[in-house]
Amino acid sequence: MTIKYNICEKRHEKKMTQKQLAMRAGISTAMVSFIENNKRQPTFFVVASIAKALNVKFDELVVIKDNYHYFRQ
């Protein structure tokens, strides 16, 4: 799952509109729309604000890939 999918899914579970989420997170409605439509990648602080607004843990929204193999020599 991607960040955009997780944010959208959690927002729907909470029965929130994009506008409501934006207001609670302190970001613009356009930013929520851009994130959910994969037009923008949110910063750490934006994801943290969204997680707080949705009352979920940060790691429920973030997808961490194991890139260890890129650093091996």
C-alpha positions in Angstrom: 0.0 0.0 0.0 1.1 3.5 -0.7 0.9 6.6 1.5 -1.9 8.0 -0.7 -3.9 4.9 -0.4 -3.5 4.6 3.3 -4.5 8.3 3.9 -7.5 7.9 1.7 -8.5 4.6 3.3 -8.2 6.0 6.9 -10.0 9.2 5.9 -12.9 7.1 4.6 -12.9 4.9 7.7 -13.3 8.0 9.8 -16.0 9.3 7.5 -14.2 12.6 6.9 -14.1 14.7 3.8 -10.9 16.0 2.4 -11.8 19.5 3.7 -12.4 18.2 7.2 -9.1 16.4 7.2 -7.3 19.4 5.8 -8.7 21.7 8.5 -7.8 19.2 11.3 -4.3 18.7 9.9 -3.7 22.4 9.3 -3.0 22.0 5.6 -5.0 23.0 2.5 -7.7 20.9 0.9 -5.8 21.1 -2.3 -2.8 19.4 -0.6 -5.0 16.5 0.6 -6.3 16.2 -2.9 -2.8 16.3 -4.4 -1.6 13.6 -2.0 -4.6 11.3 -2.5 -4.3 11.7 -6.3 -0.5 11.0 -6.2 0.4 14.4 -7.6 2.5 15.4 -4.5 4.5 13.4 -2.0 3.9 14.7 1.5 6.7 15.8 3.8 7.3 14.0 7.1 5.6 16.9 9.0 2.5 16.8 6.7 2.2 13.0 7.2 2.6 13.5 11.0 -0.1 16.2 10.9 -2.4 14.0 8.9 -1.8 11.0 11.3 -2.7 13.2 14.3 -5.8 14.5 12.5 -6.9 11.0 11.7 -6.0 9.8 15.2 -3.8 7.0 13.9 -0.1 6.1 14.3 2.4 7.6 11.9 3.5 4.1 10.7 -0.1 3.2 9.7 0.2 5.7 6.9 3.9 5.4 5.9 5.2 2.6 3.7 8.9 1.8 4.5 10.7 -0.1 1.9 13.8 -2.1 2.7 16.5 -0.5 0.6 19.3 -2.3 2.3 20.3 -4.1 -0.8 21.1 -0.7 -2.5 23.8 0.0 0.1 25.5 -3.4 0.1 28.8 -3.6 -1.8 
